[in-house]
Amino acid sequence: MAQFDLPLDELEQYAPDVACPDDLVDFWTRTVTEARATSDTPILKRVETGLTEIVVDDVTFPGFGGHPIKAWLLRPAGHDADRDAPLPAAVELIGYGGGRGLPIEHLQWAAAGVAHLVMDSRGQGGHWGGGGETADPVGRGAGVMGVMTAGIEDPHGHYYRRFYTDGVRAVDALRTLPGIDPSRVVVKGASQGGGGAIAVASLLSMVGDAAAAAMPDVPFLSHFRRAVQIVDSRPYGEITQYLSVHRRPDAEATVWNTLSYIDGVNLARHATSPALFSVALMDQTCPPSTVFAAYNAWGTPEKHIDVYPYNNHEGGQAYRFAPQLAWLRRHTA
């Protein structure tokens, strides 16, 4: 494993010209508006975990199309929603192939006094970790195994239109709960979850409901053309495989057009929330140039990126908690 992408000084200035559809903002504002036309009411069911300092609720909330999306909500056990000051909160999206797992995998944020909603990923949860429980009821075309090419023929039917919208609706749901300060909700995640955090923060900014902050770690789902040019690993490799099979003249144009609506670089330009990124310079899953492309496009100068020169896609892992907690507290004070 070695550094294979651009040198760091070039990455810090890397601002590629990523093709952006003229109707990007209209596409996403209409998507969010349509999703919000369904019920806002989440359903909470208390879960007995044996823990004494943290309480856990099994949450079901309406996502894209009103589809039921599962989540865990973890909060400090001693917090009284009627008497105590409302809590800051974090919505977390999960990495590719994983699901919300088990509550005991997500204790640190609630232990720090932050309400923590861990969103299940529709149609995923079977590749690693503690699993997931949310189906994706929407059909798909002839895509490669995985979700990267699910619905690749049209941005309206692409998997990530639903996933990103689920994330927005997770924030909406959390903001309705007693004991949560709706003005102090941040979005976070790593890999697919980091790409989702970029998207959710950006979409919320587009519709005037900006998150208090965003914290994307080694994010996926940005600068797709660059990614497939320099790595052949999955998930980006699913795009390459699809195009290697679908060789008709219009297939490539169709793929890049669909992905232009999903691309984190195009979305990041519209973000207005403070952002704390991280990148690993030996990351062969989400190449550093794709991460810096989104970071450098971020729509507000209130941003920072932590660089891990000797790491692959694992990035900073547990070392991320302290700087993220400080960032959250700074922007939710």
C-alpha positions in Angstrom: 0.0 0.0 0.0 1.4 3.4 -0.9 0.2 6.9 -1.8 -1.0 6.6 -5.3 -3.0 9.8 -5.9 -2.0 13.4 -6.3 0.5 14.9 -3.9 -1.1 16.6 -0.9 -0.2 20.1 -2.0 -2.1 19.4 -5.3 -5.0 17.8 -3.5 -5.4 20.9 -1.4 -6.0 22.9 -4.5 -7.9 20.2 -6.5 -11.1 21.6 -8.0 -12.2 19.5 -11.0 -14.8 20.6 -13.4 -17.5 18.0 -12.6 -20.4 18.1 -15.1 -23.5 19.3 -13.2 -27.1 19.1 -14.5 -28.9 22.5 -14.9 -31.9 21.2 -12.9 -29.9 19.8 -9.9 -31.4 22.1 -7.3 -34.9 21.7 -8.7 -34.6 17.9 -8.8 -33.6 17.7 -5.2 -35.9 20.3 -3.8 -38.8 18.6 -5.5 -37.7 15.2 -4.2 -37.5 16.5 -0.6 -40.8 18.3 -0.9 -42.5 15.2 -2.1 -41.0 13.1 0.7 -42.1 15.6 3.3 -45.7 15.4 2.1 -45.9 12.1 3.9 -46.4 11.8 7.7 -43.6 13.3 9.8 -44.3 11.2 12.9 -41.7 8.7 14.0 -42.7 5.6 16.0 -40.5 4.9 19.0 -40.4 1.6 21.0 -38.2 1.3 24.0 -35.6 -1.5 23.9 -34.3 -3.3 26.9 -30.5 -3.5 26.6 -29.4 -4.0 30.2 -27.6 -0.7 30.0 -28.0 1.7 33.0 -26.6 5.0 31.6 -28.1 5.0 28.1 -31.6 4.4 26.9 -32.4 3.0 23.5 -35.4 3.3 21.3 -36.2 1.3 18.2 -37.3 4.0 15.7 -39.4 3.7 12.6 -39.8 6.9 10.5 -41.1 7.6 7.0 -38.3 7.9 4.4 -38.5 8.3 0.6 -41.9 7.5 -0.7 -43.2 7.2 2.9 -41.3 3.8 3.1 -40.7 2.7 6.7 -37.0 3.2 7.7 -35.5 1.7 10.9 -33.1 3.5 13.2 -31.7 3.3 16.7 -32.0 6.3 19.0 -29.6 6.4 21.9 -29.8 9.0 24.6 -28.4 9.6 28.1 -30.5 7.8 30.7 -30.6 10.7 33.1 -32.0 13.2 30.6 -35.6 14.4 31.3 -37.2 15.7 28.2 -39.7 17.8 30.1 -37.4 19.3 32.7 -33.8 19.4 31.2 -32.4 21.6 28.4 -32.9 19.9 25.0 -30.1 17.8 23.8 -27.8 18.3 20.7 -28.1 15.4 18.4 -26.3 13.5 15.6 -27.8 11.6 12.7 -25.4 8.9 11.5 -25.5 7.1 8.1 -23.8 3.8 7.7 -21.1 2.5 5.3 -21.7 0.5 2.2 -23.3 -2.9 2.7 -23.9 -2.4 6.5 -26.9 -1.7 8.5 -27.7 -0.1 11.9 -26.3 -3.2 13.7 -26.9 -3.5 17.4 -27.4 -0.7 19.9 -24.3 -1.6 21.9 -22.2 -0.8 18.8 -23.1 2.9 19.1 -22.7 4.0 22.7 -20.1 6.8 22.7 -22.2 9.8 21.5 -24.9 9.2 24.0 -22.3 8.7 26.7 -21.0 12.2 25.8 -24.5 13.7 26.2 -25.5 13.7 22.5 -28.7 12.1 21.3 -27.6 9.7 18.5 -29.9 8.4 15.7 -28.3 5.6 13.7 -30.2 5.2 10.4 -30.5 1.8 8.8 -29.6 1.6 5.1 -32.5 0.4 3.0 -31.8 -2.8 1.2 -28.4 -3.2 2.8 -27.1 -4.6 6.1 -26.0 -8.0 4.8 -22.3 -7.5 4.1 -20.7 -6.7 7.5 -21.4 -5.7 11.1 -24.5 -6.4 13.1 -26.9 -6.4 10.1 -29.9 -4.3 9.2 -33.7 -4.6 9.0 -34.9 -2.1 6.4 -36.0 -3.4 3.0 -36.0 -1.3 -0.2 -39.4 -1.8 -1.7 -38.5 -0.1 -5.0 -37.5 -2.3 -7.9 -34.3 -2.1 -9.8 -33.0 -2.7 -13.3 -30.2 -4.8 -14.6 -27.5 -3.4 -12.3 -24.3 -5.0 -10.9 -24.7 -6.7 -7.5 -24.6 -3.9 -4.9 -26.5 -0.7 -5.1 -24.1 1.5 -7.1 -25.8 0.8 -10.4 -29.3 0.2 -9.0 -31.6 2.4 -11.1 -28.6 3.7 -13.1 -30.8 4.3 -16.1 -32.5 7.4 -14.6 -31.7 9.6 -11.7 -35.4 9.5 -10.5 -35.0 5.7 -10.0 -31.5 5.6 -8.7 -30.9 4.0 -5.3 -29.1 7.0 -3.9 -32.1 9.3 -4.5 -33.9 7.2 -2.0 -30.9 6.8 0.4 -30.2 10.5 0.5 -33.8 11.3 1.0 -34.1 8.8 3.9 -31.2 10.8 5.5 -33.1 14.1 5.2 -36.2 12.5 6.6 -34.1 11.0 9.5 -33.1 14.6 10.4 -36.8 15.7 10.1 -38.0 12.9 12.4 -35.3 13.6 15.0 -36.1 17.3 15.1 -39.8 16.5 16.0 -38.9 14.6 19.2 -39.3 16.1 22.7 -36.0 16.7 24.4 -34.1 17.3 21.1 -33.0 20.8 20.1 -33.9 20.9 16.4 -31.4 23.7 15.8 -28.5 21.6 17.1 -28.7 18.5 14.8 -25.5 17.4 13.0 -25.1 14.7 10.3 -22.2 12.3 10.2 -20.9 9.1 8.7 -18.0 7.3 7.2 -17.5 6.0 3.6 -21.1 5.6 2.2 -22.2 7.3 5.4 -19.8 10.2 4.8 -21.1 10.6 1.2 -24.6 10.5 2.7 -23.6 13.2 5.3 -22.4 15.4 2.4 -25.7 14.9 0.5 -28.0 15.3 3.5 -26.3 18.5 4.7 -26.4 19.9 1.2 -30.1 19.0 0.6 -31.1 20.5 3.9 -29.2 23.7 2.9 -31.0 23.7 -0.4 -34.4 23.7 1.3 -33.4 26.2 4.0 -33.2 23.8 6.9 -29.4 23.6 7.3 -27.9 21.1 9.8 -25.8 22.6 12.6 -22.7 20.8 11.1 -21.6 17.9 8.9 -18.9 15.4 9.7 -18.0 13.2 6.7 -15.2 10.7 7.1 -13.4 9.2 4.1 -16.5 9.9 2.1 -17.7 7.8 -0.9 -20.0 9.0 -3.7 -18.0 12.0 -5.1 -16.2 12.6 -8.4 -17.3 9.3 -10.0 -15.3 9.7 -13.2 -12.1 10.2 -11.4 -12.7 7.3 -9.1 -13.3 4.8 -11.9 -10.2 6.0 -13.7 -7.8 5.4 -10.8 -9.2 2.5 -8.8 -10.9 -0.8 -9.7 -12.1 -1.6 -6.2 -15.7 -1.8 -5.3 -18.1 -0.1 -4.9 -16.8 2.3 -7.7 -15.8 -0.8 -9.6 -19.5 -1.7 -10.0 -19.8 1.2 -12.4 -16.8 0.0 -14.4 -18.2 -3.5 -14.5 -21.6 -2.2 -15.6 -20.1 -0.2 -18.5 -17.9 -3.1 -19.5 -21.1 -5.2 -20.1 -23.5 -2.5 -21.3 -21.5 -1.4 -24.4 -24.3 0.2 -26.4 -23.4 3.7 -27.5 -25.8 5.6 -25.2 -24.9 3.6 -22.0 -22.0 5.7 -20.9 -23.8 9.0 -21.3 -26.8 7.7 -19.4 -24.6 6.5 -16.5 -22.7 9.8 -16.1 -25.9 11.8 -16.4 -27.6 9.8 -13.6 -24.5 10.0 -11.4 -24.2 13.8 -11.9 -27.3 14.2 -9.8 -25.8 12.0 -7.0 -22.2 13.3 -7.1 -21.1 14.8 -3.8 -19.0 17.5 -5.6 -22.2 18.9 -7.2 -24.1 18.7 -4.0 -21.4 20.1 -1.7 -21.4 23.4 -3.6 -24.8 24.1 -2.0 -23.9 23.2 1.6 -24.1 26.0 4.2 -23.3 24.0 7.3 -19.8 24.0 8.9 -18.0 20.7 7.9 -15.3 18.6 9.4 -14.0 16.1 6.8 -11.3 13.4 7.0 -9.3 11.7 4.3 -6.7 8.9 4.1 -4.0 9.4 1.5 -3.6 5.6 0.9 -7.3 5.0 0.5 -7.9 2.7 -2.5 -11.6 2.6 -1.9 -12.4 6.3 -1.9 -9.4 8.0 -3.5 -8.1 11.1 -1.8 -8.7 13.3 -4.9 -12.4 12.4 -4.8 -12.6 13.4 -1.2 -10.7 16.7 -1.7 -12.9 17.4 -4.8 -16.0 17.4 -2.5 -14.2 19.2 0.4 -12.8 22.0 -1.9 -16.3 22.4 -3.4 -18.0 22.8 0.0 -20.2 25.9 -0.1 -19.0 27.6 3.1 -15.4 28.5 4.2 -16.1 27.2 7.7 -14.6 23.8 7.1 -11.6 21.7 8.0 -10.1 18.4 6.8 -8.0 16.0 8.9 -5.5 14.1 6.8 -4.2 10.6 7.6 -1.1 10.1 5.4 -0.5 6.4 6.1 -4.0 5.0 6.2 -6.2 3.1 3.7 -10.0 3.3 3.8 -10.0 2.7 7.6 -9.0 6.4 8.0 -8.8 7.7 11.5 -11.4 5.3 13.0 -11.6 5.8 16.8 -9.2 8.8 16.6 -12.1 10.6 14.9 -14.3 10.8 18.1 -12.4 13.5 20.0 -12.1 16.0 17.1 -15.7 15.4 16.1 -17.0 15.8 19.6 -15.1 19.1 19.9 -16.5 20.2 16.4 -20.1 19.3 17.4 -19.8 21.1 20.7 -18.4 24.2 19.0 -21.2 24.3 16.5 -24.1 23.4 18.9 -23.1 25.6 21.8 
